[in-house]
């Protein structure tokens, strides 16, 4: 098995559950309160990872800055997601927001010069078609 498959499966499971739980959460607290408690969850995972690294994470100014930017973007996205599922169907919101990898692919193509194969391009078109069919 490829080294990336097990972590990818874990990611799909976690993100699949992550997309569902907020709809229940916001029945009890508002999205801005929820993001605070989500942040506590992030800190818990961060502390566990820090322990696994023996409290010695790698430090490089660009890497640290980009990692912090990643966290900021992720939490702003999570807050937007919470507001979206508050008033929308979670099944549609999750499907719509799951289109974010298309932006990632475009950015990777433009800035990292990662090629988009014909097969990947067809997959992107199918993803847009699926979104259109589900959202209507």
Number of C-alpha atoms within 10 A of each C-alpha: 5 5 7 8 10 11 10 11 11 11 13 12 11 11 12 12 11 14 20 14 12 22 22 12 15 17 10 10 12 13 23 14 13 18 19 13 12 16 12 12 12 13 12 12 12 12 13 12 13 13 12 11 11 9 11 9 11 8 9 9 8 9 11 12 12 12 12 12 12 12 13 12 12 12 17 13 13 19 18 16 20 24 17 18 21 19 10 14 12 20 14 16 18 18 17 17 15 13 14 10 11 14 10 11 16 15 13 14 13 11 8 10 10 12 12 14 9 9 9 12 11 12 12 17 13 12 17 15 12 13 17 12 9 12 13 6
